[in-house]
Amino acid sequence: MALTLAYEKRDAKVRPKTLRNSGKLPAVFYGRKQASTPIVISAREFEKVWKRAGESTVVNLQSGSEEVQALINDVDKHPVTGIPRHVDFYVFEKGQKLKIKIPIEFSGVSPAVKDLGAVLVKVVHNLEIEAAPKDLPQKIEVDISGLSAFGSVILAKDIALPQGVTLVISPDDVIASVYEPKEEVVEEAPPDLSTIEVAKKGKEPVEGEEAAVPGAEAGTPKKEEKKEAKK
């Protein structure tokens, strides 16, 4: 269902900041056969339409008797507040099919995850499709209840698409899968030999005493004593 949004032609002399401060939002619409046209829309009304339309619902841009059908192509948001600062609308031609990425909504419960403790991997979050503007869905539902064993996968060709919608990506692309979790092997670090104190052999010398010379017999005169004896 198409949504309607009123617009006015934008005066290039008015600064975007001034427009935003007055509750208006600078925007532009363009297309293959539509010249780029700067416009102004209500910021509040755009928020309502954007919430309902996303980027895959037709928006009727109206100004008096003039009307163009477009899709929300790009929204420039403030990096901190997330509030829209500028909007691009893409005007399509009648009969033209559009290639667009539609968000995937995963539903159901995987038996492999619930009963076997498998890990669920959502490989694709936006599905690229082709359809006429009137046939564009807002989301694509993917049921994961068929993932019942380790190694189970859901391919793009397994998804039930609405009438008039065709896949752009390869039918064999993996959308979601489950796999068996692997236990982490904790490897023990080898002991640091530099921290091990080597036990000392023999008696520790007492302060004031001379250390015993290995192999020397008790009572053996020292070298100095032998020299004295020769004299």
C-alpha positions in Angstrom: 0.0 0.0 0.0 1.4 3.3 -1.1 1.8 6.1 1.5 1.5 9.8 0.8 3.8 12.6 1.8 3.3 16.3 1.0 6.3 18.3 -0.3 7.2 21.8 -1.4 9.9 23.0 -3.8 13.0 24.0 -1.8 14.4 27.6 -1.9 18.1 27.2 -2.4 18.7 30.5 -0.4 17.4 28.9 2.8 20.0 27.0 4.8 19.3 23.4 5.7 19.9 24.1 9.3 17.2 26.8 9.2 14.8 24.4 7.7 15.5 21.7 10.3 15.1 24.2 13.1 11.6 25.0 11.8 10.5 21.4 11.8 11.2 20.8 8.1 13.5 18.3 6.4 15.5 19.0 3.2 15.2 16.3 0.6 15.5 15.5 -3.1 13.9 13.2 -5.6 15.4 11.9 -8.8 15.2 9.0 -11.2 16.4 7.6 -14.6 14.0 9.9 -16.4 13.4 12.4 -13.6 15.6 15.4 -13.0 17.0 15.9 -9.5 14.5 18.1 -7.7 15.3 19.7 -4.2 12.2 19.6 -2.0 11.2 20.2 1.6 9.0 17.9 3.7 7.7 17.8 7.2 10.2 16.1 9.5 7.4 14.7 11.8 5.4 13.4 8.8 8.5 11.8 7.3 9.2 10.0 10.5 5.7 8.4 10.5 6.0 7.4 6.8 9.6 6.1 7.2 8.6 3.9 10.2 5.8 2.3 8.1 7.4 2.2 4.7 11.1 1.5 5.3 12.9 1.4 2.0 10.6 -1.0 0.1 7.2 0.7 0.1 6.0 3.1 -2.5 5.7 6.7 -1.3 3.5 9.2 -3.2 5.1 12.6 -3.1 2.4 15.2 -3.6 2.6 19.0 -4.2 -0.8 20.4 -5.2 -1.8 18.6 -8.4 1.7 17.2 -9.0 2.5 13.7 -7.8 5.5 11.3 -8.2 5.8 7.8 -6.9 9.1 7.0 -5.3 11.0 4.8 -2.8 13.0 6.1 0.1 16.5 5.6 -1.3 18.8 7.0 1.4 18.4 8.8 4.8 21.3 10.8 6.2 21.1 10.7 10.0 22.8 12.7 12.7 25.8 10.5 13.9 24.8 11.0 17.6 21.1 11.5 17.8 20.1 9.4 14.7 17.6 12.1 13.7 17.2 12.3 9.9 19.0 15.3 8.3 18.3 14.8 4.6 16.4 12.3 2.5 16.8 10.9 -1.1 13.8 9.6 -2.9 14.2 7.5 -6.1 11.4 8.0 -8.6 10.8 4.9 -10.7 9.1 4.5 -14.0 5.8 2.8 -14.6 6.3 -0.9 -15.4 9.9 -0.8 -14.1 11.0 -3.6 -11.9 13.3 -2.8 -9.1 16.2 -4.6 -7.6 16.3 -4.0 -3.9 17.4 -5.6 -0.6 14.6 -6.6 1.7 15.2 -7.3 5.4 14.9 -10.9 6.5 12.8 -11.7 9.6 13.8 -15.1 11.1 10.9 -17.0 12.8 10.4 -20.4 14.5 12.7 -22.5 16.6 15.5 -24.7 15.4 15.3 -28.2 17.0 19.1 -28.5 16.5 19.6 -25.4 18.6 16.9 -26.2 21.2 17.6 -30.0 21.7 21.2 -30.5 20.5 22.8 -27.2 21.6 23.8 -26.3 18.1 25.0 -22.8 17.1 22.7 -20.8 14.7 24.5 -18.7 12.1 22.4 -16.1 10.3 24.5 -15.6 7.2 22.2 -13.2 5.3 20.1 -10.4 6.9 18.9 -8.6 3.8 17.7 -10.6 0.7 18.2 -9.0 -2.7 15.1 -9.5 -4.9 13.5 -8.0 -8.0 9.9 -7.0 -8.3 7.5 -4.3 -9.5 7.0 -1.5 -7.0 3.5 -2.6 -6.1 4.8 -6.2 -5.3 7.7 -5.2 -3.1 7.3 -6.7 0.4 8.4 -4.9 3.5 10.2 -8.0 4.9 10.9 -11.6 4.0 10.1 -14.3 6.6 12.4 -17.2 6.9 11.3 -20.1 9.1 14.3 -21.9 10.9 12.3 -24.8 12.3 13.7 -27.0 9.5 17.2 -26.8 11.0 16.9 -30.0 12.9 20.5 -31.6 12.7 24.1 -30.4 12.8 25.1 -29.1 9.4 21.5 -28.2 8.3 21.3 -25.2 6.1 18.6 -22.9 4.5 19.4 -21.9 1.0 18.0 -18.9 -0.9 15.9 -21.2 -3.1 14.2 -22.7 0.0 12.5 -19.3 0.9 8.9 -18.9 -0.1 8.7 -15.6 -1.9 5.5 -13.6 -2.5 3.9 -13.6 -5.9 5.7 -11.3 -8.4 9.0 -11.4 -6.4 12.1 -13.2 -7.8 15.6 -13.8 -6.4 18.6 -11.7 -7.5 21.2 -13.6 -5.6 22.2 -17.2 -6.4 19.6 -19.8 -5.4 22.3 -21.8 -3.7 23.5 -19.0 -1.4 23.3 -20.0 2.3 20.9 -17.9 4.3 21.2 -19.7 7.7 22.9 -22.7 9.1 23.6 -24.6 12.3 26.8 -26.4 13.4 28.0 -28.4 16.4 29.9 -26.3 19.0 33.5 -27.3 19.5 35.0 -27.5 23.0 37.9 -25.3 23.6 41.1 -27.2 24.4 43.0 -25.4 27.1 46.7 -26.0 26.6 48.8 -25.8 29.8 51.8 -23.7 29.4 55.2 -25.5 30.0 56.9 -24.7 33.3 59.3 -21.8 33.3 62.6 -23.4 34.3 64.1 -20.0 35.0 61.8 -19.7 38.0 62.8 -23.0 39.6 65.4 -22.7 42.3 68.1 -25.4 42.2 68.7 -27.0 45.6 72.2 -26.3 46.9 74.3 -29.3 48.0 76.3 -29.3 51.2 76.3 -27.2 54.3 75.7 -23.5 53.9 78.8 -21.5 55.1 78.3 -19.7 58.4 79.2 -16.1 58.5 82.8 -15.7 59.8 83.8 -19.3 58.8 85.6 -20.2 55.6 83.8 -22.6 53.2 85.1 -26.1 53.2 87.1 -27.1 50.2 85.6 -30.1 48.6 87.9 -33.1 48.8 90.1 -31.5 51.5 90.8 -33.7 54.6 90.4 -32.4 58.0 93.7 -31.1 59.5 95.4 -30.6 56.1 97.5 -27.4 56.3 96.7 -24.5 54.1 99.1 -23.3 51.4 100.2 -20.3 53.6 101.0 -22.7 56.5 103.1 -24.9 54.2 105.2 -22.0 53.0 105.8 -20.9 56.6 106.9 -24.4 57.5 109.5 -24.4 54.8 111.1 -21.3 56.1 
